[in-house]
Amino acid sequence: MKKLKPWHSAFWIGSGLGILNYPTDFFALVRAGQIRVHVAEISHLSPDALHLSTGAALPCDALICATGWKPGPPIQFRLHASSSSAAATAAELGLPHPLPDPHAALAEKADAEILARFPRLRAQPPVPARGGGEGGRGGGAADAAATTTPLRLYRFMVPPPLLASRSLAFVGLLTSITTSVTASAQALWVCAYFAGELERVPQGVEEARWEAVRAARWGRWRYPCGYGGRVPDFVFDAVPYLDLLLGDLGVRGRRKGGWREVVGAYGVEDYRGLVGEWKGRWRRRG
């Protein structure tokens, strides 16, 4: 059981956060020896065994790899025919690309603002830069900054230089424990965006880029034990993010009313009827 003890506080972990809230005691399977925990890397495979970095060899009939997804689209984009390279285009669009970072000065400015407003974030937990995982075994800010830039999209969806053209948007390039609600809100936001029906948008590329860089740097400082240094990865920021999207849509963000806004927890049910609300507002404007 000792191997299952979290390495860091839940405060610093993103969507990989796990809370023991199931009625079944699945730890009984560990105590009974039916599940055996190994804290190691896989070094190699042999015909009948899986070999670990600790030197252990585990008899193995099957290997299931839950490897996740890459923090960026598999398509190589070109802004125009004369674009010098895919990396240059990715840098301009705010997609992950190899260092150096052309917007490093903007990132430093964002760091200064974030740490001035939230000085507690200066006391970062120790996160070994070991690559490949979450919760203290890589995946945090140190790994992300080592080789590539993070995802930097306006509202986590739109490349800043293409915001005015309304020609490209990504949905689902974030990790959150409120997937159903954020997915619904993003889908509605993108529909309104392509229709030119958002209530508020940045006044130019530089403002949009600043918003994108600052949001990315917030993830780096707020969730260093998750994937916050690479992609939008959050738990406690789900409601503020939804507030941003609903504000852009012109739909009310405070959906409980009265004292419940202070002491009540938001759930999926609080966002029921979003599409109908936005359609009604759009018809009134039309």
Backbone hydrogen bonds in HBPLUS format (Angstrom, degrees):
<---DONOR---> <-ACCEPTOR-->    atom                        ^
c    i                          cat <-CA-CA->   ^        H-A-AA   ^      H-
h    n   atom  resd res      DA  || num        DHA   H-A  angle D-A-AA Bond
n    s   type  num  typ     dist DA aas  dist angle  dist       angle   num
A0004-LEU N   A0001-MET O   2.99 MM   3  5.46 152.4  2.06 113.3 121.7     1
A0005-LYS N   A0002-LYS O   3.21 MM   3  5.51 165.7  2.23 110.0 114.3     2
A0012-TRP N   A0009-SER O   3.21 MM   3  5.99 151.7  2.30 119.9 123.9     3
A0013-ILE N   A0010-ALA O   3.33 MM   3  5.29 159.1  2.37 103.6 109.7     4
A0225-CYS N   A0012-TRP O   3.25 MM 213  5.61 151.5  2.33 147.2 147.0     5
A0017-LEU N   A0014-GLY O   3.02 MM   3  5.87 151.0  2.10 126.6 129.8     6
A0026-PHE N   A0024-THR O   3.03 MM   2  5.74 121.4  2.38 109.8  93.5     7
A0028-ALA N   A0025-ASP O   3.08 MM   3  5.72 158.4  2.13 112.7 119.1     8
A0029-LEU N   A0026-PHE O   3.13 MM   3  5.60 146.3  2.25 108.1 115.9     9
A0030-VAL N   A0027-PHE O   2.98 MM   3  5.10 126.5  2.28  98.0 112.2    10
A0031-ARG N   A0027-PHE O   2.97 MM   4  6.36 162.8  2.00 155.6 159.8    11
A0032-ALA N   A0028-ALA O   2.92 MM   4  6.02 145.7  2.04 140.5 149.6    12
A0034-GLN N   A0029-LEU O   2.91 MM   5  5.21 131.3  2.15 161.7 168.7    13
A0035-ILE N   A0029-LEU O   3.18 MM   6  5.74 140.5  2.34 127.4 123.9    14
A0033-GLY N   A0030-VAL O   3.01 MM   3  5.15 155.6  2.07 104.8 112.7    15
A0053-SER N   A0041-GLU O   2.79 MM  12  5.28 144.9  1.91 153.0 157.3    16
A0043-SER N   A0051-HIS O   2.84 MM   8  5.68 152.0  1.92 140.1 148.5    17
A0051-HIS N   A0044-HIS O   2.93 MM   7  5.38 162.7  1.96 170.3 171.7    18
A0046-SER N   A0049-ALA O   2.99 MM   3  5.24 170.8  2.00 156.0 154.3    19
A0049-ALA N   A0046-SER O   3.38 MM   3  5.24 157.4  2.43 102.7 109.0    20
A0060-CYS N   A0048-ASP O   3.02 MM  12  5.61 165.0  2.05 126.3 128.6    21
A0050-LEU N   A0058-LEU O   2.80 MM   8  5.09 154.3  1.87 142.2 149.8    22
A0058-LEU N   A0050-LEU O   2.80 MM   8  5.09 173.4  1.80 151.9 151.3    23
A0052-LEU N   A0056-ALA O   2.91 MM   4  5.39 169.3  1.92 164.4 167.2    24
A0055-GLY N   A0052-LEU O   3.00 MM   3  5.49 163.9  2.03 115.2 120.1    25
A0072-GLY N   A0070-LYS O   2.83 MM   2  5.65 141.6  1.97 101.6  92.3    26
A0083-SER N   A0080-HIS O   3.05 MM   3  5.59 165.3  2.07 124.9 125.3    27
A0089-THR N   A0085-SER O   3.10 MM   4  6.35 156.1  2.16 144.6 151.0    28
A0090-ALA N   A0086-ALA O   2.85 MM   4  6.07 158.5  1.90 149.5 155.6    29
A0091-ALA N   A0087-ALA O   2.93 MM   4  6.14 154.1  2.00 146.2 152.9    30
A0092-GLU N   A0088-ALA O   3.09 MM   4  6.31 152.4  2.17 142.1 149.0    31
A0093-LEU N   A0089-THR O   2.90 MM   4  6.13 153.1  1.97 151.1 158.9    32
A0094-GLY N   A0090-ALA O   3.00 MM   4  6.00 127.9  2.28 141.9 153.7    33
A0095-LEU N   A0090-ALA O   2.88 MM   5  4.81 147.1  1.98 148.9 149.2    34
A0152-ARG N   A0094-GLY O   2.64 MM  58  4.47 172.7  1.65 154.6 152.0    35
A0149-THR N   A0097-HIS O   2.92 MM  52  5.59 155.5  1.98 153.0 158.2    36
A0099-LEU N   A0147-THR O   3.11 MM  48  6.01 150.4  2.20 144.5 142.8    37
A0104-ALA N   A0101-ASP O   3.30 MM   3  5.33 145.0  2.43 119.1 113.9    38
A0107-ALA N   A0103-HIS O   3.06 MM   4  6.39 150.4  2.15 147.0 155.8    39
A0108-GLU N   A0104-ALA O   2.94 MM   4  6.25 152.7  2.02 150.1 156.9    40
A0109-LYS N   A0105-ALA O   3.06 MM   4  6.32 154.3  2.13 144.2 150.8    41
A0110-ALA N   A0106-LEU O   2.98 MM   4  6.25 153.8  2.05 144.5 151.6    42
A0111-ASP N   A0107-ALA O   2.88 MM   4  6.16 154.3  1.94 147.8 155.0    43
A0112-ALA N   A0108-GLU O   3.04 MM   4  6.29 160.9  2.08 149.6 153.5    44
A0113-GLU N   A0109-LYS O   3.14 MM   4  6.43 157.2  2.19 147.1 152.7    45
A0114-ILE N   A0110-ALA O   2.92 MM   4  6.12 169.3  1.94 157.9 160.6    46
A0115-LEU N   A0111-ASP O   2.94 MM   4  6.05 173.8  1.95 159.1 160.7    47
A0116-ALA N   A0112-ALA O   3.07 MM   4  6.03 140.6  2.23 136.5 146.5    48
A0117-ARG N   A0113-GLU O   3.12 MM   4  6.30 152.0  2.20 146.4 153.0    49
A0118-PHE N   A0114-ILE O   2.82 MM   4  5.94 148.5  1.92 148.5 158.6    50
A0121-LEU N   A0118-PHE O   3.05 MM   3  5.99 158.6  2.10 129.0 132.9    51
A0122-ARG N   A0119-PRO O   3.03 MM   3  5.61 165.6  2.05 116.7 121.4    52
A0123-ALA N   A0120-ARG O   3.22 MM   3  6.00 152.9  2.30 119.4 124.1    53
A0124-GLN N   A0122-ARG O   2.92 MM   2  5.61 132.4  2.15 106.1  91.8    54
A0130-ARG N   A0128-PRO O   3.03 MM   2  5.65 125.3  2.34 107.2  91.6    55
A0135-GLY N   A0225-CYS O   2.73 MM  90  4.85 154.3  1.80 163.7 161.4    56
A0144-ALA N   A0140-GLY O   3.13 MM   4  6.33 168.4  2.14 156.1 159.7    57
A0145-ALA N   A0141-ALA O   2.97 MM   4  6.04 162.0  2.00 154.2 157.9    58
A0146-ALA N   A0143-ASP O   3.12 MM   3  5.22 146.1  2.24 100.4 110.7    59
A0151-LEU N   A0230-ARG O   2.85 MM  79  6.15 166.1  1.87 169.2 167.8    60
A0156-PHE N   A0153-LEU O   2.96 MM   3  4.54 155.5  2.02 119.3 114.0    61
A0154-TYR N   A0158-VAL O   2.72 MM   4  4.96 152.5  1.79 157.1 147.6    62
A0157-MET N   A0154-TYR O   2.94 MM   3  5.70 166.9  1.95 121.7 125.8    63
A0158-VAL N   A0154-TYR O   3.05 MM   4  4.96 172.3  2.06 139.7 141.0    64
A0170-PHE N   A0157-MET O   2.81 MM  13  4.75 158.4  1.86 133.2 140.7    65
A0162-LEU N   A0159-PRO O   2.95 MM   3  5.50 149.8  2.04 121.3 130.7    66
A0163-LEU N   A0160-PRO O   3.24 MM   3  5.31 169.6  2.25 111.3 113.4    67
A0166-ARG N   A0162-LEU O   3.25 MM   4  6.37 132.2  2.49 148.3 158.6    68
A0175-THR N   A0232-PRO O   2.84 MM  57  6.26 159.7  1.88 153.3 159.9    69
A0234-PHE N   A0175-THR O   3.11 MM  59  6.66 152.7  2.19 160.3 163.3    70
A0182-THR N   A0178-THR O   3.05 MM   4  6.19 176.8  2.06 167.9 168.6    71
A0183-ALA N   A0179-THR O   2.86 MM   4  5.80 158.5  1.90 151.4 157.8    72
A0184-SER N   A0180-SER O   3.13 MM   4  6.21 155.3  2.19 136.8 143.2    73
A0185-ALA N   A0181-VAL O   2.92 MM   4  6.13 165.1  1.95 154.7 158.8    74
A0186-GLN N   A0182-THR O   2.86 MM   4  5.93 158.9  1.90 146.2 152.3    75
A0187-ALA N   A0183-ALA O   2.97 MM   4  6.09 159.9  2.01 145.0 150.6    76
A0188-LEU N   A0184-SER O   3.05 MM   4  6.29 160.4  2.09 148.7 153.4    77
A0189-TRP N   A0185-ALA O   2.89 MM   4  6.02 157.2  1.94 145.9 153.1    78
A0190-VAL N   A0186-GLN O   2.86 MM   4  6.06 162.5  1.89 155.7 159.2    79
A0191-CYS N   A0187-ALA O   3.11 MM   4  6.33 157.4  2.16 144.2 150.1    80
A0192-ALA N   A0188-LEU O   3.01 MM   4  6.27 164.2  2.04 152.3 156.1    81
A0193-TYR N   A0189-TRP O   2.79 MM   4  5.97 151.1  1.87 147.3 156.8    82
A0194-PHE N   A0190-VAL O   2.92 MM   4  6.12 168.1  1.94 155.4 156.3    83
A0195-ALA N   A0191-CYS O   3.10 MM   4  6.24 141.2  2.25 138.5 149.3    84
A0197-GLU N   A0192-ALA O   2.80 MM   5  4.92 169.5  1.81 155.3 152.9    85
A0196-GLY N   A0193-TYR O   3.01 MM   3  5.10 157.3  2.07 104.6 111.7    86
A0199-GLU N   A0248-ASP O   2.52 MM  49  5.08 157.0  1.57 173.1 168.8    87
A0208-ALA N   A0204-GLY O   3.25 MM   4  6.50 161.2  2.28 146.8 152.3    88
A0209-ARG N   A0205-VAL O   2.79 MM   4  6.01 156.7  1.84 154.7 161.8    89
A0210-TRP N   A0206-GLU O   2.92 MM   4  6.08 157.7  1.97 146.0 151.8    90
A0211-GLU N   A0207-GLU O   3.08 MM   4  6.32 160.2  2.12 148.2 152.7    91
A0212-ALA N   A0208-ALA O   3.02 MM   4  6.25 155.1  2.08 145.1 152.1    92
A0213-VAL N   A0209-ARG O   2.82 MM   4  6.04 165.2  1.84 157.9 161.2    93
A0214-ARG N   A0210-TRP O   2.91 MM   4  5.96 167.0  1.92 151.3 155.6    94
A0215-ALA N   A0211-GLU O   3.04 MM   4  6.11 158.2  2.09 142.6 148.5    95
A0216-ALA N   A0212-ALA O   3.06 MM   4  6.25 153.3  2.13 142.9 150.2    96
A0217-ARG N   A0213-VAL O   2.93 MM   4  6.18 157.1  1.98 152.7 158.8    97
A0218-TRP N   A0214-ARG O   2.92 MM   4  6.13 145.4  2.04 144.1 153.8    98
A0219-GLY N   A0215-ALA O   3.25 MM   4  6.56 154.2  2.32 142.6 147.7    99
A0220-ARG N   A0216-ALA O   3.20 MM   4  6.56 147.2  2.31 140.0 148.9   100
A0221-TRP N   A0217-ARG O   3.13 MM   4  6.44 153.5  2.20 150.2 155.2   101
A0222-ARG N   A0218-TRP O   2.78 MM   4  5.81 158.8  1.82 156.5 163.7   102
A0223-TYR N   A0219-GLY O   3.05 MM   4  5.56 163.6  2.08 137.6 142.0   103
A0226-GLY N   A0223-TYR O   3.14 MM   3  5.40 162.1  2.18 110.4 115.0   104
A0230-ARG N   A0227-TYR O   2.88 MM   3  5.55 165.0  1.90 125.2 130.4   105
A0231-VAL N   A0227-TYR O   3.04 MM   4  6.08 163.8  2.06 167.3 170.5   106
A0238-ALA N   A0235-VAL O   3.40 MM   3  5.92 159.6  2.45 118.7 118.5   107
A0241-TYR N   A0237-ASP O   3.02 MM   4  6.12 154.1  2.09 146.9 154.4   108
A0242-LEU N   A0238-ALA O   2.93 MM   4  6.21 160.5  1.97 152.8 158.2   109
A0243-ASP N   A0239-VAL O   2.85 MM   4  6.09 151.6  1.93 151.6 160.4   110
A0244-LEU N   A0240-PRO O   3.07 MM   4  6.37 147.8  2.18 142.1 149.3   111
A0244-LEU N   A0241-TYR O   3.10 MM   3  5.14 119.2  2.49  95.0 109.4   112
A0245-LEU N   A0241-TYR O   3.14 MM   4  6.55 161.9  2.18 152.6 156.0   113
A0246-LEU N   A0242-LEU O   2.88 MM   4  6.06 168.7  1.89 157.4 160.6   114
A0247-GLY N   A0243-ASP O   2.87 MM   4  5.92 149.4  1.97 141.7 150.5   115
A0248-ASP N   A0244-LEU O   3.00 MM   4  6.30 151.1  2.09 147.0 154.4   116
A0249-LEU N   A0245-LEU O   3.04 MM   4  6.32 142.8  2.18 140.9 151.5   117
A0250-GLY N   A0246-LEU O   2.97 MM   4  6.09 117.4  2.37 136.4 151.8   118
A0251-VAL N   A0246-LEU O   2.92 MM   5  5.09 156.4  1.98 155.1 153.2   119
A0250-GLY N   A0247-GLY O   3.21 MM   3  5.05 145.3  2.34  93.7 103.8   120
A0261-GLU N   A0258-GLY O   3.17 MM   3  6.02 162.2  2.20 121.5 125.7   121
A0262-VAL N   A0259-TRP O   3.01 MM   3  5.52 149.1  2.11 111.8 120.4   122
A0263-VAL N   A0259-TRP O   3.31 MM   4  6.67 159.3  2.35 151.9 157.3   123
A0264-GLY N   A0260-ARG O   2.78 MM   4  4.63 144.7  1.90 126.2 133.2   124
A0270-ASP N   A0267-GLY O   3.07 MM   3  5.61 148.8  2.17 113.0 121.2   125
A0271-TYR N   A0268-VAL O   3.09 MM   3  5.76 159.8  2.13 119.0 124.9   126
A0272-ARG N   A0269-GLU O   3.27 MM   3  5.32 162.1  2.31 109.3 109.5   127
A0277-GLU N   A0273-GLY O   2.98 MM   4  6.18 156.6  2.04 154.3 161.1   128
A0278-TRP N   A0274-LEU O   2.96 MM   4  6.24 162.4  1.99 155.7 160.0   129
A0279-LYS N   A0275-VAL O   2.87 MM   4  6.09 162.2  1.90 153.2 158.7   130
A0280-GLY N   A0276-GLY O   2.94 MM   4  6.07 158.1  1.99 145.6 151.3   131
A0281-ARG N   A0277-GLU O   3.07 MM   4  6.31 156.6  2.13 146.4 152.3   132
A0282-TRP N   A0278-TRP O   2.87 MM   4  6.07 154.2  1.93 149.3 157.1   133
A0283-ARG N   A0279-LYS O   2.88 MM   4  6.11 154.8  1.94 150.5 156.7   134
A0284-ARG N   A0280-GLY O   3.11 MM   4  6.29 156.9  2.17 142.6 148.7   135
A0285-ARG N   A0281-ARG O   3.10 MM   4  6.37 150.3  2.19 142.4 150.0   136
A0286-GLY N   A0282-TRP O   2.90 MM   4  6.15 151.1  1.99 143.5 152.1   137
